[in-house]
Amino acid sequence: MRNRHRSSRVRSSVITVALVTGLAACGSSLPEPEPDRAPASPDPVISEERLSNLLDEIELTLDGADEELNAEALESRFSGSALRARKAEYKSEAADPTQEISEIPRDVSMSVIPATEEWPRSIMVVTEPPTDSQIPRILVLTQETPRDNYSLSVRSQLLPGVSMPAMPLPTEGARPVPVDAEDYVLAPADVGEGFVDVLKGKKKDDDDSQSGKFGEDQLSERIREEYSALKDGVSEVGSVKKTFKTPEEPIATFEAIQGGAIVVTTVTETTSFIVDSGSLNVSSETSHLLGKDSVSSELKTTHTLSLVFYVPENGSDDEIQVLGETRDFVSAKGK
């Protein structure tokens, strides 16, 4: 009996060893869990065909509003600085029918369509030049939420001699850049404030000045010269002060193919006059929006600057380049 039991235990041990050995031999062929796949890149938010339809819809809205100088009719397809500028043009033409309304071209020479799943969404279009100019326009269409229509939110113009950086094809989609991204000479959220340093004429070595990061542009130079002339011109009757304000975030950001980013933003320029004695005659352009030819106490005028920048990556020796800029006179108040 003891020998049989021992023989059984030996056979049982041999079988166990064989099973373990067999499992070990098969271990390399057991299925292993696969790592999670990287999420697919988002698709472009719209197709080129849909973009063409959007531009048609905006053009129809614009034509109807222009015919009757009907600012309210614009609001379904216009927003932001583009809406404010067009409303001011209507008011000016109503006061003086010889005033011309600016042309907004429809034909596209380049489009930048983002690939994202987030809102707001902005599409940038570089147009063919309008009939009365050789300068292409830059249009930004923005959709605030999934329930909103795309509207024309920014209208600027490409600077003469300036070329847009290479951008991803519309069928691939461009990556929106986070506004706080630190990979650039300036974070996109800080570009507008940095340009305000340029507008104010801050020196490169002034405390906290960002002006040294920007290349030269004619608009900021013209605004500084105008401010100096205004100070001299009103000194006998009062004083003048100019301030600038930027939005909390840029309107649009896109990553360029060679690195760097396109940043679209606006700056609100306010010029405040205080009249201490006598009266201050205003320009005909101002009188159209003000409704009178002079003020005896105060005057406040507002311009909107619509700006498009190329911001190099960190480590680059290049300056931030102004690609496009437009200055629109949008309001005047005074008494």
C-alpha positions in Angstrom: 0.0 0.0 0.0 2.7 2.5 0.9 4.5 1.7 -2.4 1.3 2.2 -4.4 0.6 5.5 -2.6 4.1 6.6 -3.2 3.9 5.6 -6.9 0.7 7.6 -7.2 2.3 10.7 -5.6 5.2 10.4 -8.0 2.9 10.1 -11.0 0.8 13.1 -9.7 4.0 15.1 -9.3 5.2 14.2 -12.8 1.8 15.2 -14.3 1.9 18.5 -12.4 5.4 19.3 -13.6 4.4 18.4 -17.1 1.4 20.7 -17.0 3.5 23.6 -15.7 6.2 22.9 -18.3 3.5 22.8 -21.0 2.1 26.1 -19.9 5.5 27.7 -19.8 6.2 26.4 -23.3 3.0 28.0 -24.6 3.5 31.3 -22.7 5.1 33.2 -25.6 2.0 32.6 -27.8 -0.6 33.9 -25.2 -2.4 37.0 -26.4 -1.1 40.3 -24.9 -3.2 43.4 -24.3 -2.7 46.0 -27.0 -1.9 49.5 -26.0 -4.6 52.1 -26.6 -4.4 53.6 -30.0 -3.6 57.3 -30.3 -6.7 59.3 -31.1 -7.2 60.2 -34.7 -6.5 63.8 -35.6 -9.7 65.9 -35.9 -11.0 66.5 -39.4 -11.2 70.0 -40.9 -14.3 71.7 -39.5 -15.9 72.2 -43.0 -15.2 71.4 -46.6 -14.1 73.8 -49.2 -17.5 73.5 -50.9 -19.2 74.4 -47.6 -16.9 77.3 -47.2 -17.8 78.5 -50.7 -21.5 78.3 -49.7 -20.9 80.2 -46.5 -19.2 83.0 -48.4 -22.2 83.1 -50.8 -24.6 83.4 -47.9 -22.5 86.3 -46.4 -22.3 88.0 -49.8 -26.1 87.8 -50.2 -26.6 89.3 -46.7 -24.1 92.0 -47.4 -25.7 93.0 -50.8 -29.1 93.3 -49.3 -28.0 95.3 -46.3 -25.8 97.6 -48.4 -28.7 98.4 -50.8 -30.8 99.8 -47.9 -28.0 100.8 -45.5 -29.7 98.4 -43.1 -27.4 97.7 -40.2 -29.8 95.3 -38.5 -29.9 93.1 -41.6 -26.1 92.5 -41.2 -26.3 90.9 -37.8 -27.2 87.4 -39.0 -23.9 87.1 -40.8 -21.6 89.8 -39.4 -20.1 90.2 -35.9 -17.2 91.8 -34.0 -15.1 94.4 -35.6 -16.4 93.7 -39.1 -20.0 94.5 -37.9 -18.9 97.7 -36.1 -17.0 98.9 -39.2 -19.9 98.3 -41.6 -22.4 100.0 -39.3 -20.2 103.1 -39.2 -19.9 103.1 -43.0 -23.7 103.0 -43.3 -24.1 105.9 -40.9 -21.4 107.9 -42.7 -23.0 107.3 -46.1 -26.4 108.2 -44.8 -24.9 111.6 -43.7 -23.0 112.1 -47.0 -24.1 109.9 -50.0 -20.8 110.7 -51.7 -19.0 108.5 -49.2 -18.1 105.1 -50.6 -18.7 101.8 -48.8 -15.7 99.5 -48.8 -15.8 96.5 -51.1 -15.5 93.0 -49.5 -14.2 90.6 -52.2 -15.8 87.2 -52.5 -13.2 85.2 -54.6 -10.8 83.1 -52.5 -7.0 82.8 -53.2 -6.2 81.0 -50.0 -8.2 79.5 -47.1 -7.1 78.2 -43.7 -9.6 75.8 -42.2 -9.0 74.5 -38.7 -9.0 70.9 -37.7 -10.6 70.9 -34.2 -13.5 69.6 -32.2 -13.7 72.7 -30.0 -15.6 76.0 -30.2 -15.4 78.9 -31.0 -14.1 78.1 -34.5 -12.5 80.5 -36.9 -11.7 80.2 -40.6 -9.4 82.5 -42.3 -9.7 83.5 -46.0 -7.3 85.5 -48.1 -9.3 86.9 -51.0 -8.4 88.1 -54.5 -8.0 91.9 -54.5 -11.2 94.0 -54.9 -11.8 95.8 -58.2 -10.5 99.1 -56.9 -7.3 97.9 -55.3 -4.3 95.6 -55.8 -4.4 94.5 -52.2 -6.0 91.2 -51.1 -8.3 91.2 -48.1 -8.1 88.9 -45.1 -11.5 87.7 -43.8 -12.1 85.7 -40.6 -15.4 83.7 -40.2 -16.2 82.7 -36.7 -18.7 80.2 -35.2 -19.1 80.8 -31.5 -21.1 77.6 -30.7 -22.5 74.6 -32.6 -25.9 76.3 -32.8 -24.6 79.6 -34.3 -24.1 80.5 -38.0 -20.6 81.4 -39.1 -20.3 85.2 -39.3 -17.7 87.6 -40.7 -16.0 88.8 -37.6 -12.8 90.4 -38.8 -12.0 92.2 -42.1 -8.4 93.2 -42.6 -6.1 93.6 -45.6 -2.8 92.0 -46.5 0.1 94.5 -46.4 1.7 95.3 -49.7 4.6 93.1 -50.5 3.8 90.7 -47.7 3.3 86.9 -48.3 1.4 84.6 -46.1 3.4 81.7 -44.6 2.7 78.2 -45.9 -0.3 76.7 -44.3 -1.8 73.2 -44.3 -4.2 72.4 -47.1 -7.9 72.9 -46.4 -8.4 69.1 -46.8 -5.9 68.5 -44.0 -6.8 71.3 -41.7 -4.6 73.6 -39.6 -4.1 73.1 -35.9 -5.4 75.9 -33.7 -2.7 77.1 -31.3 -3.6 77.3 -27.6 -3.7 81.0 -26.6 -1.3 80.4 -23.7 1.2 78.4 -25.7 4.8 79.2 -24.7 6.5 77.8 -27.8 6.5 81.2 -29.5 8.3 84.6 -29.2 5.1 85.7 -27.5 2.2 83.6 -26.4 -0.8 84.3 -28.8 -2.8 85.8 -25.9 0.0 88.4 -25.4 0.5 89.5 -29.0 -2.2 92.2 -28.9 -0.8 93.7 -25.7 2.7 93.5 -27.1 1.6 95.4 -30.2 0.0 98.1 -27.9 3.6 98.8 -26.7 4.5 99.5 -30.4 1.4 101.8 -30.8 2.3 103.7 -27.7 5.9 104.2 -29.0 7.5 102.4 -26.1 11.3 101.9 -26.5 12.8 98.5 -26.8 14.6 98.9 -23.5 11.7 100.4 -21.5 10.6 98.3 -18.5 8.3 95.4 -19.6 8.2 96.6 -23.2 7.6 94.0 -25.9 8.0 96.5 -28.8 11.4 95.1 -29.7 9.9 91.8 -30.7 7.9 93.4 -33.5 9.0 94.4 -37.0 8.2 97.8 -38.4 4.7 98.6 -39.8 3.2 101.7 -41.4 0.0 101.7 -39.4 1.5 102.1 -35.9 3.9 104.7 -37.2 1.0 106.7 -38.7 -1.0 106.5 -35.5 2.0 107.8 -33.4 2.5 110.7 -35.8 -1.2 111.5 -35.8 -1.2 111.6 -32.0 1.7 113.9 -31.9 0.0 116.3 -34.4 -3.2 116.2 -32.4 -1.4 117.2 -29.2 0.0 120.2 -31.0 -3.3 121.0 -32.7 -5.6 121.1 -29.7 -3.1 122.5 -27.1 -4.6 126.0 -27.4 -8.2 124.9 -26.5 -7.6 121.7 -24.4 -5.9 118.3 -24.3 -6.0 114.9 -25.9 -5.3 111.4 -24.7 -5.1 108.1 -26.6 -5.7 104.7 -25.1 -5.6 101.2 -26.5 -7.5 98.0 -25.4 -7.2 94.4 -26.5 -9.7 91.5 -26.1 -8.9 88.8 -23.5 -8.1 86.3 -26.2 -7.2 86.6 -29.9 -9.9 86.0 -32.5 -8.0 83.1 -34.2 -4.7 81.2 -34.0 -3.3 78.7 -36.5 0.0 76.8 -36.6 2.0 77.4 -39.8 3.8 74.6 -41.6 7.3 75.9 -41.0 6.5 76.4 -37.3 5.4 79.7 -35.8 1.8 80.8 -35.7 -0.7 83.1 -37.3 -2.5 85.2 -34.7 -5.6 87.4 -35.6 -6.6 89.9 -33.0 -8.1 93.4 -32.7 -7.2 96.6 -30.8 -9.7 99.3 -29.8 -8.1 102.7 -30.1 -9.9 105.5 -28.2 -9.0 109.2 -28.6 -10.4 111.5 -25.9 -10.4 115.3 -26.2 -11.1 117.7 -23.4 -12.1 121.2 -24.4 -11.1 123.8 -21.7 -12.0 126.9 -23.6 -13.8 127.8 -26.8 -14.8 125.0 -29.1 -13.2 122.3 -31.2 -14.1 121.9 -34.8 -14.1 118.3 -36.0 -13.3 116.7 -39.4 -16.0 115.9 -41.9 -15.4 112.2 -41.2 -16.0 112.7 -37.5 -19.0 114.9 -38.1 -20.8 112.1 -40.0 -20.7 109.9 -37.0 -21.0 112.6 -34.4 -23.9 114.5 -36.1 -22.4 117.9 -35.6 -19.4 119.9 -36.7 -17.9 121.0 -33.3 -17.8 120.3 -29.6 -17.4 122.7 -26.7 -16.8 120.2 -23.8 -15.5 116.8 -24.9 -15.1 114.4 -27.7 -14.4 110.7 -27.9 -13.6 108.9 -31.1 -13.0 105.1 -31.5 -11.1 103.2 -34.1 -10.9 99.4 -34.4 -7.6 97.9 -35.6 -7.9 94.5 -37.2 -4.5 92.8 -37.1 -2.9 89.7 -38.5 0.5 88.6 -37.2 3.0 85.9 -37.9 4.7 84.9 -34.6 8.0 82.9 -34.8 8.8 80.0 -32.6 11.0 80.5 -29.5 14.7 80.5 -30.4 14.2 82.3 -33.7 16.0 85.5 -34.4 13.0 86.7 -36.5 10.7 89.5 -35.3 6.9 89.2 -35.1 5.7 90.2 -38.6 2.5 92.2 -39.2 0.9 90.4 -42.2 -2.3 92.5 -42.3 -3.8 95.5 -40.7 -6.9 97.7 -41.1 -8.0 100.8 -39.1 -11.7 101.5 -39.1 -13.4 104.6 -37.6 -16.4 103.1 -35.8 -17.8 105.8 -33.5 -17.7 109.4 -32.3 -19.4 110.9 -29.2 -19.2 114.4 -27.8 -20.9 117.5 -26.5 
